[in-house]
Amino acid sequence: MTPGPAAAPGPTVRTVLGDIAPDRLGVCDAHDHLFMSSPRLPGHELADADAAAAELRAFRDAGGASVIQWTPYGMGRHAAELPRLARESGVTIVAATGLHQAAHYRSDILDGLAASADLATLFVTELTEGMGATRALGADGGDADAVDSAEPRPRAGMIKVAGGFHGLDRHARYTMTAAAEAHRATGAPIGVHLELGTGALDVLDLLCDRLAVPPDRVILGHLNRSPDFTVHRMAAESGAYLAFDGPSRANHPTDWRMPDAVAALCDAGFADRILLGGDTTTAAARAVNGGPGLRYLLRRLRPRLEAAVGATAVRGMFVANPSRAFSAEWP
């Protein structure tokens, strides 16, 4: 993607190459990973820039136009690589700040953050000044972000936090409170990892009821992993966005239950709340390594959903819905 004319006043999507008008996002993979590392996934790191480039090319050739990378601070985002990958592939990339569950970090990274940074300040800095402008705020966590470059540092365009299994622990409440504060300062959307798809209503109670984040600024991830249609409908009724984002993970009830879950929401009038993504989290899941890759979302999942709810509704999930969900009135 090459930067176009300056976006008109109003909501914009903050990409790693700058802010764009929401209608330029195009067909969007609303939750995926080009780079990621975690102590919970040893040996499965997404760290190969050439493989990431190949995935983006395959996604573009399948009709994709944009990818939202939910990899947050301290998990090997390789933020410095993202602008080049976006330019060379022609695929728009939106990056994330935020913090995952504590289990995804070495203790020294979390200790460094606690000792030297206000978490909300870290999030705001990465949203407004750029990722990697964080040396004074804490350890970079192996992100390869805090590097010297002649180019401006790419800015994050969303905040990613995480809940626990059927609840919210102290770490989750701490990070979500910081995310709410950063949202109030920037307008940034907040994406939430739901552990095995659970805890959606607890997240909404905290973020929206107690911390006053508007529900349409919250994106609930992994709802396909817990196919509880009643909870899905209650979450949609709140006004939050619901991300069905895990077709590459064969050990979860994703593909075979997703069409039914999406159809139930469409029948209830909530087609405009649904986002679709791939959540590629291991090197083995990449197409270049024989896995489904980013393109699976368009090659295999899209036709199945179209058979369930129609092409018009599915196009809205890929285009219109993410253009609203990931845009903001940035200060």
C-alpha positions in Angstrom: 0.0 0.0 0.0 1.2 3.5 -0.8 -0.1 6.4 1.2 -2.8 8.3 -0.6 -4.1 11.8 -0.2 -4.6 13.0 3.4 -7.9 11.6 4.8 -10.8 14.0 5.1 -11.7 15.2 8.5 -13.6 12.6 10.4 -12.9 9.0 11.5 -9.7 7.4 10.1 -8.0 4.0 10.3 -4.5 4.3 11.7 -2.2 2.1 9.7 1.5 1.5 9.9 1.9 3.9 6.8 -0.4 6.6 8.2 -4.0 7.4 8.6 -6.5 6.5 5.9 -10.2 6.9 5.2 -12.1 3.9 6.5 -13.4 3.0 3.0 -9.8 2.4 1.9 -9.5 -0.6 4.2 -11.2 -2.9 1.8 -11.5 -6.7 2.3 -10.1 -7.1 5.9 -8.7 -9.9 7.9 -9.8 -8.4 11.2 -7.6 -10.5 13.5 -4.4 -12.1 12.5 -0.6 -12.2 13.2 2.3 -11.7 11.0 4.8 -11.8 13.8 4.4 -13.2 17.3 6.4 -15.0 20.0 5.3 -16.3 23.4 6.8 -18.5 26.2 3.5 -20.5 25.9 4.4 -21.4 22.3 8.1 -22.3 22.3 9.4 -23.3 18.9 6.4 -21.9 17.1 7.5 -18.3 16.7 6.3 -16.1 13.9 9.6 -14.4 13.3 10.4 -14.9 9.6 9.8 -11.6 7.6 10.1 -13.4 4.3 7.4 -15.9 5.3 5.2 -12.9 6.5 5.7 -11.3 3.1 4.7 -14.5 1.3 1.6 -14.7 3.4 0.6 -11.2 2.6 1.1 -11.8 -1.1 -1.1 -14.9 -1.0 -3.8 -13.0 0.9 -3.7 -10.2 -1.6 -3.9 -12.6 -4.5 -7.0 -14.2 -2.9 -8.7 -10.8 -2.9 -7.5 -9.4 0.5 -6.7 -5.8 1.1 -5.9 -5.3 4.8 -4.8 -7.2 7.9 -5.2 -6.2 11.5 -2.2 -7.6 13.5 -3.3 -8.1 17.1 0.2 -8.8 18.4 0.6 -6.5 21.3 3.6 -5.0 23.1 6.4 -7.4 24.2 5.4 -10.3 21.9 7.7 -9.9 19.0 5.6 -7.6 16.8 8.6 -6.6 14.7 7.0 -3.2 14.2 9.9 -1.9 12.3 9.3 -4.5 9.5 5.6 -3.7 9.1 5.8 -0.5 6.9 8.1 -2.2 4.4 5.8 -5.3 4.3 2.8 -3.1 3.7 4.4 -1.1 0.9 5.8 -4.2 -0.9 2.7 -6.3 -0.6 0.1 -3.6 -1.2 -1.8 -4.9 1.8 -2.8 -2.3 4.5 -1.5 -3.3 8.0 -2.9 -2.1 11.3 -0.8 -2.8 14.3 -1.6 -3.1 18.0 -0.3 -1.8 21.3 -1.6 -3.3 24.5 -0.7 -6.3 26.7 -1.7 -10.0 26.5 -2.2 -12.3 29.5 0.7 -12.4 31.9 1.5 -16.0 30.9 2.7 -14.7 27.5 5.6 -12.7 29.0 8.8 -13.3 30.8 8.6 -12.1 34.3 11.4 -9.5 33.8 9.3 -7.8 31.0 6.3 -7.4 33.3 8.5 -6.4 36.2 10.2 -3.8 34.0 6.8 -2.3 33.0 5.5 -2.2 36.5 8.7 -0.5 37.7 9.1 2.1 35.0 5.9 2.8 33.1 2.4 3.8 33.5 0.7 1.3 31.3 -1.9 3.7 29.9 1.0 6.1 29.0 2.7 3.3 27.1 -0.4 2.5 25.1 -1.0 6.2 24.3 2.6 6.7 23.3 2.5 3.8 20.9 -0.8 5.0 19.4 0.3 8.6 18.9 4.1 8.7 18.7 4.9 5.3 17.4 5.8 1.8 18.5 9.4 1.5 19.6 9.4 4.9 21.3 9.3 3.1 24.5 12.8 2.7 25.9 12.1 5.2 28.7 8.9 3.3 29.6 10.2 -0.2 30.0 11.9 -3.2 28.4 11.0 -3.7 24.7 10.4 -7.4 25.4 12.3 -8.6 22.3 9.9 -6.8 20.0 12.7 -5.6 17.7 10.7 -2.3 17.9 13.0 0.0 19.8 15.4 0.5 16.9 17.0 3.6 15.3 15.5 4.4 11.9 15.4 7.2 9.4 11.7 6.6 9.0 9.0 7.7 11.4 8.1 4.9 13.8 4.8 3.2 12.8 1.9 4.0 15.1 -0.4 1.4 16.5 -4.0 1.6 15.4 -5.7 -0.4 18.2 -5.3 -1.7 21.8 -5.2 -5.4 22.4 -5.9 -6.8 25.9 -7.0 -10.2 27.2 -9.5 -11.8 29.6 -9.2 -15.1 31.4 -11.1 -18.4 31.2 -14.7 -17.5 32.3 -13.4 -14.5 34.3 -11.0 -11.6 34.7 -8.0 -11.9 37.0 -6.0 -9.0 38.5 -3.7 -8.7 35.4 -6.7 -8.5 33.1 -8.4 -5.8 35.2 -5.1 -3.9 35.3 -4.6 -4.0 31.5 -8.2 -3.3 30.7 -8.3 -0.3 33.0 -5.2 1.1 31.2 -6.8 0.3 27.9 -9.9 2.3 28.8 -7.7 5.2 29.9 -5.8 5.1 26.6 -9.1 4.9 24.7 -10.4 8.0 26.3 -7.2 9.8 25.3 -7.1 8.7 21.7 -10.4 7.1 20.7 -8.6 3.9 19.8 -10.7 0.7 19.5 -10.0 -2.0 22.1 -9.7 -5.7 20.9 -10.1 -8.3 23.6 -8.7 -11.9 23.5 -11.4 -14.0 25.1 -9.8 -17.2 26.5 -11.4 -20.1 24.7 -14.1 -17.6 23.7 -15.4 -17.2 27.3 -16.0 -14.2 29.6 -17.5 -11.8 27.0 -20.1 -10.5 29.3 -17.6 -10.0 32.2 -15.4 -8.0 29.8 -18.4 -5.8 28.8 -19.3 -5.3 32.4 -15.8 -4.0 33.2 -15.0 -2.0 30.0 -18.4 -0.6 29.2 -20.3 -0.4 32.4 -17.6 0.4 34.9 -15.0 2.1 32.7 -17.4 3.9 30.4 -15.9 2.7 27.1 -18.6 2.9 24.4 -19.5 -0.7 23.4 -18.9 0.0 19.7 -15.3 0.7 20.6 -14.9 -2.9 21.9 -14.1 -5.9 19.7 -14.6 -9.3 21.4 -12.2 -11.9 19.9 -12.5 -15.7 19.6 -16.3 -16.0 20.1 -16.2 -18.9 17.7 -14.3 -21.0 20.3 -17.3 -21.0 22.6 -20.4 -21.4 20.4 -22.9 -20.2 23.0 -25.4 -18.4 20.7 -27.2 -16.8 23.7 -24.0 -15.1 24.9 -23.2 -14.1 21.3 -26.6 -12.4 21.0 -26.3 -10.6 24.4 -22.8 -9.3 23.4 -24.2 -8.1 20.1 -27.1 -6.4 21.8 -24.6 -4.3 23.8 -23.3 -2.8 20.6 -19.9 -4.4 20.7 -18.3 -6.0 17.7 -17.9 -9.8 17.6 -14.9 -11.3 16.0 -15.1 -14.9 14.7 -11.4 -15.3 14.2 -9.8 -18.7 14.3 -10.3 -20.9 11.3 -6.6 -21.9 11.3 -6.9 -23.6 14.7 -8.2 -27.1 14.2 -8.4 -27.9 17.9 -11.2 -25.4 18.5 -14.8 -25.6 17.3 -14.3 -23.0 14.6 -15.2 -23.8 11.0 -17.9 -26.4 11.7 -19.9 -24.2 14.1 -19.1 -20.8 12.8 -21.6 -20.7 10.0 -24.4 -21.6 12.4 -23.3 -18.9 14.9 -23.0 -16.3 12.2 -26.4 -17.2 10.7 -28.0 -17.0 14.2 -26.6 -13.4 14.6 -27.7 -12.4 11.1 -31.2 -13.8 11.7 -31.4 -11.7 14.9 -30.4 -8.6 13.0 -26.8 -8.3 14.0 -24.9 -8.9 10.8 -23.4 -5.4 11.2 -21.6 -6.5 14.4 -19.6 -9.4 13.0 -15.9 -9.4 12.0 -13.9 -12.2 10.5 -10.2 -13.1 10.9 -7.7 -16.0 10.8 -5.6 -15.7 14.0 -2.5 -17.4 12.6 -0.4 -18.0 15.7 2.2 -20.5 14.8 4.7 -20.9 11.9 3.1 -24.3 11.1 -0.2 -22.6 10.4 1.3 -20.5 7.6 0.5 -21.5 4.0 4.3 -21.4 3.2 4.7 -24.2 5.7 1.7 -26.3 4.5 -0.9 -24.7 6.8 -4.0 -22.8 5.9 -2.4 -19.3 6.1 -4.1 -16.0 5.8 -5.7 -16.8 2.5 -7.8 -19.6 4.0 -10.2 -16.9 5.3 -11.1 -15.9 1.7 -10.5 -19.2 -0.2 -12.4 -21.6 2.1 -14.2 -19.8 4.9 -15.8 -17.1 2.9 -17.7 -19.5 0.5 -19.0 -21.5 3.4 -20.3 -18.4 5.1 -21.8 -17.1 1.9 -23.7 -20.4 1.6 -25.1 -19.9 5.1 -26.0 -16.2 5.0 -25.5 -14.8 1.5 -22.7 -13.0 -0.3 -24.0 -9.5 0.6 -24.0 -10.1 4.4 -20.5 -11.7 4.2 -19.1 -8.8 2.2 -20.4 -6.5 4.9 -18.4 -8.5 7.5 -15.2 -8.2 5.4 -15.6 -4.6 4.3 -18.2 -2.3 6.0 -17.9 -3.7 9.5 -14.1 -3.5 9.9 -14.1 0.0 8.4 -16.3 1.1 11.3 -14.7 -1.0 14.0 -11.1 0.1 13.4 -11.7 3.7 12.6 -11.4 6.5 15.3 -11.5 10.2 15.7 -7.8 10.4 16.5 -6.7 13.6 18.3 
